[in-house]
Amino acid sequence: SYTRLCNKKQILTVNGEFPGPTLYVHRGDTIIVEVINNSPHNVTLHWHGVLQPRNPWTDGPVYITQCPIQPGRKFNQRVEFSTEEGTLWWHAHSEWT
């Protein structure tokens, strides 16, 4: 549950945080993000502003660019940062939400 402006909603969070944790990387870094899906929904992670030229099939909506991470399953997502700089952001996809 998440409450904002006196309204309570059910939302997906990462590690119980909203927004999710900040990741600090440098240009040229490659990170592995272990995603454990504890939600009752299929999910994926989407990275805005990160090119990912070598692994575009693990970035985006369910069944469009990748198979979903099913409830109770885990997935190691490799994210390569090449020339990106500044503040980039990521979020989860569940179906089309």
KABEL-V503347 format. One record per backbone hydrogen bond with DSSP energy under -0.5 kcal/mol. CO is the residue of the C=O (numbers start at 1). NH is the residue of the N-H. E is the energy in kcal/mol with one decimal. If there is no record, write none. Layout:
CO:NH:E
CO:NH:E
This chain:
2:9:-2.8
4:7:-1.7
7:4:-2.3
9:2:-2.7
9:11:-0.6
13:15:-0.5
14:17:-2.1
17:14:-1.6
23:25:-0.6
26:29:-2.4
29:81:-3.1
31:33:-0.5
31:79:-2.8
32:34:-0.6
33:35:-0.7
33:77:-3.0
34:36:-0.6
35:37:-0.6
35:75:-2.4
36:38:-1.1
37:72:-3.2
43:69:-3.0
44:93:-2.6
45:60:-1.0
46:48:-0.6
46:91:-2.0
47:50:-0.6
48:89:-1.0
49:51:-0.6
52:55:-0.8
55:58:-1.3
56:59:-0.9
61:64:-1.8
61:65:-1.6
61:66:-0.8
66:63:-2.8
68:70:-0.9
69:43:-1.7
70:73:-2.3
73:37:-2.8
75:35:-3.3
75:77:-0.7
76:78:-0.6
77:33:-3.0
77:79:-0.5
79:31:-2.6
79:81:-0.5
80:52:-0.7
80:82:-0.6
81:28:-1.0
86:88:-0.6
89:48:-3.2
91:46:-3.1
93:44:-1.6
94:97:-2.5
95:62:-0.6
